[in-house]
């Protein structure tokens, strides 16, 4: 997203990745309103919509099995396809692609002046006044650019692609199941094109994953076999095709754990912690961070290195309160009885259901429901 918009603004952009496209990316594959809004703003929505499956209902299942239907605009599209569309949009805008391995930053007088790379086994340098680091939740390369960054991830998720054992079985909705052993994580099943489900489980490390001795691979096996709250709804599932496997990835949440940048450097996307606590949703805010980089770069084209100084304050000013609200909501949702209470009240209170719907649509933040101040309203309105 950053490469596309900066190239459109007339800047010379080198887009670097160690993989060739199309390539896979571990993800839930679901696009919710903030992602859809970002894609529309960038003018790439039509191509995404042509390829994605459209759904209007998300069923959220509480630990006790209470189901809360939340209506909205949702799409499901494999990240292999989604990322390739955005990649080609960047090339069409004028970005030049380099398939290289990034080894670390180039610096001078405390400023990042480009990247040291390896291309076909040979070391090279790419010099640039601004480097945008968008390397995801893995910490190894992030630490080379930002030594004070947090190494530990916030959580972990594992997913696969599956079909239902009964031919012709289709689903007209997405599922999120807040199962007791995963709180404040969850199990999910998102039906995509050709009725192939993205199905998986994820946890935040605040749950005490090691203390619970929870093996996510075994947990996904249970879901695939039709066990657990969500498994019983879906029934047994089988892998979508020969060679399809389980794949996992870490999560970085809360817009914390890195400096976000310095002169000559911007840290964007999941490397910056742009995944929400509570939901684990990160595509929308990752793209928004890239859009902000492009916005600042277009305004500072004579001193691109200064974008790295302006970007951290802009990100924190725009998003800190929102990310903190999601972190607070995550702590509330560690308690099964509270998750059940929210589900119970949402099914009886238009006020509660409206605010849950608004949170998912990015028209509100979670502290309208998940806070001590909101607790009385949750019980009575």
Beta strands, then each sheet from edge to edge (+ up, - down):
strand 1: 14-17
strand 2: 30-31
strand 3: 53-61
strand 4: 67-76
strand 5: 96-99
strand 6: 101-108
strand 7: 111-119
strand 8: 122-127
strand 9: 131-133
strand 10: 155-164
strand 11: 174-177
strand 12: 186-191
strand 13: 197-204
strand 14: 237-239
strand 15: 247-251
strand 16: 261-262
strand 17: 265-267
sheet 1: 1+ 5+
sheet 2: 2+ 4- 3+ 11+ 12- 13+ 10- 14+
sheet 3: 2+ 4- 3+ 11+ 12- 13+ 10- 15+
sheet 4: 6+ 7- 8+
sheet 5: 9+ 17+ 16-
end
